Amino acid sequence: MPHHKTKEDNSGISLDPDIMKLLAKFQEIEIEDFELEVGELELRFEPGMARRILPKMIKKGLKVKPSNILKTEFHAPINSYSGKIVEVQLGATKSEGGSRGRSLIVGGETSPAFYSFESKLNNPPILTLDVFDMKVPLSKAVKMHVKEVVDDPAAWAELAVNKFGADMVTIHLISIDPLLKDATPKAAVKTVEEIAQAVDVPLVIGGCGDPIKDADVFEEVSQTFAGERFLISSITQDMDVERCAKFINKGGHAALSFTPMDLNLARELNRRMYDFLDKKDIIMDLTTAALGYGLDYAFTNMERARLGGLMGDTELAHPMSSGTTNAWAAREAWLKMSEEWEPRELRGPLWELTTALTLLLAGVDLFMMMHPAAVKTLKDIINNLTHGKKVNAEKYLDWISIKSSR
């Protein structure tokens, strides 16, 4: 057999000239019963080859062990959106035609909730506490904080603002219900007047749920307090929408558009009001199903609305309100349960807070709440998220084993 000189390629491997010719002609050859002894072997795979080759290598016993973790830079996936959530003012100061000590702005977002890497949040979410104009059944965990004022709505409102830190107060005019006291619109106006004198924050005016009686009361309140920029809560499909929108507009107030978890219904109701109200006069309430009552559905619905508004759906580009106190309708929030679920005094506010935090991430701008501990915690979290405050996470590591005093 003639002797052939070998040729060394740039990898340092010496190959017979005949093999080099074969490789040059065929580009790829398959060798059977081949053994190779090397001191160090480096394999380079083209994109996509590793997925096909590595499993075969591992199957044959050849183990590839990485020596270090690949380093790469993270680039935030910054997007831009064609839409913007409208800004809605609540409350009016003396210079603005009202009597409130301050006015508040909700909405104005140009990106999803707390996407601070995309845009700055100019108007943080705000909280309003519930006050009732007559005694209503309350969970013990809530009642223990307000039992001294449940017979006095004005004193209750003062407590909510001065002690619990409410940004606004929601007065629920339950007594106007025809099935309860059937209080007159004039009586309702008197209650609102007492609260408006007791606190100088913006007010939310809530009805009893009767579409006819609510409209009558809302009109009386709107006329009496023209210019105060109250939030009238709420306008629904079964009301005389044209009539309500007209007197809300005439009084210079804002409307809460309430629909039951259906974005098509929300669009429809908003369209009906556009003929009489400006977009900056409407806040949406898409219904809050609390923790234990379909919170995932409520979150999805609100998130879809917010993303729709940002992507150009003007009928959904409104700030959102959450009736977070619906959490107390879930029996798990207040019912006496087995030992591992106690105490109720802690479980209840946690139930309300968890509902609020979940919907905070969906983009809710206005939270209607009840328990002072839930309110304070949510406000602290919002402040941390919006002002970049750093929290010492280590002190919360043992939260699940912390025992609370009863």
LINTA-V982457 format. One record per residue. N is the residue number from 1. D_CENTER is the distance of its C-alpha to the mean C-alpha in whole Angstrom. Layout:
n = <N,N>
d_center = <D_CENTER,D_CENTER>
This chain:
n = <1,2,3,4,5,6,7,8,9,10,11,12,13,14,15,16,17,18,19,20,21,22,23,24,25,26,27,28,29,30,31,32,33,34,35,36,37,38,39,40,41,42,43,44,45,46,47,48,49,50,51,52,53,54,55,56,57,58,59,60,61,62,63,64,65,66,67,68,69,70,71,72,73,74,75,76,77,78,79,80,81,82,83,84,85,86,87,88,89,90,91,92,93,94,95,96,97,98,99,100,101,102,103,104,105,106,107,108,109,110,111,112,113,114,115,116,117,118,119,120,121,122,123,124,125,126,127,128,129,130,131,132,133,134,135,136,137,138,139,140,141,142,143,144,145,146,147,148,149,150,151,152,153,154,155,156,157,158,159,160,161,162,163,164,165,166,167,168,169,170,171,172,173,174,175,176,177,178,179,180,181,182,183,184,185,186,187,188,189,190,191,192,193,194,195,196,197,198,199,200,201,202,203,204,205,206,207,208,209,210,211,212,213,214,215,216,217,218,219,220,221,222,223,224,225,226,227,228,229,230,231,232,233,234,235,236,237,238,239,240,241,242,243,244,245,246,247,248,249,250,251,252,253,254,255,256,257,258,259,260,261,262,263,264,265,266,267,268,269,270,271,272,273,274,275,276,277,278,279,280,281,282,283,284,285,286,287,288,289,290,291,292,293,294,295,296,297,298,299,300,301,302,303,304,305,306,307,308,309,310,311,312,313,314,315,316,317,318,319,320,321,322,323,324,325,326,327,328,329,330,331,332,333,334,335,336,337,338,339,340,341,342,343,344,345,346,347,348,349,350,351,352,353,354,355,356,357,358,359,360,361,362,363,364,365,366,367,368,369,370,371,372,373,374,375,376,377,378,379,380,381,382,383,384,385,386,387,388,389,390,391,392,393,394,395,396,397,398,399,400,401,402,403,404,405,406>
d_center = <82,82,80,77,75,72,69,66,63,61,59,62,63,67,67,70,71,71,68,67,68,67,63,64,65,62,59,58,61,60,63,63,65,64,63,62,62,60,59,56,54,51,50,48,46,45,41,41,44,42,41,44,46,45,44,48,49,47,49,52,51,51,48,46,44,42,43,40,36,36,34,32,30,26,25,21,20,20,19,20,18,21,18,16,14,17,17,18,20,20,23,26,28,32,33,30,32,30,31,27,28,25,22,19,17,13,12,15,12,15,13,9,7,9,12,14,17,17,17,16,13,16,14,12,9,12,13,16,18,20,23,26,29,31,31,28,28,26,25,27,25,24,27,29,27,28,31,33,31,30,33,33,29,30,31,27,26,28,27,23,23,26,25,22,20,19,18,19,20,20,23,24,27,28,32,32,32,35,35,35,36,36,36,37,35,37,36,32,33,35,32,30,33,33,29,29,32,31,28,27,23,22,22,20,23,22,25,26,25,29,29,32,32,29,30,33,31,28,31,33,31,30,33,34,31,32,30,28,25,23,20,22,20,20,22,22,25,27,28,30,28,30,32,28,27,31,31,27,28,32,30,28,25,21,20,17,18,17,17,17,15,17,16,20,20,18,20,23,22,21,24,26,25,25,29,29,26,25,21,20,21,18,15,13,13,12,13,11,13,13,14,17,17,15,11,12,13,10,7,10,11,8,8,11,11,9,12,15,14,15,17,19,19,19,19,15,15,14,11,9,10,9,12,11,15,15,15,19,20,20,23,22,20,24,27,29,29,31,32,29,26,28,27,25,25,23,21,20,18,16,15,14,12,11,9,7,7,6,3,2,3,3,4,4,8,10,10,13,14,18,19,20,19,15,15,17,15,12,13,15,12,11,15,15,13,14,17,18,19,21,21,24,22,26,26,23,25,26,24,24,28,28,30,29,31,31>
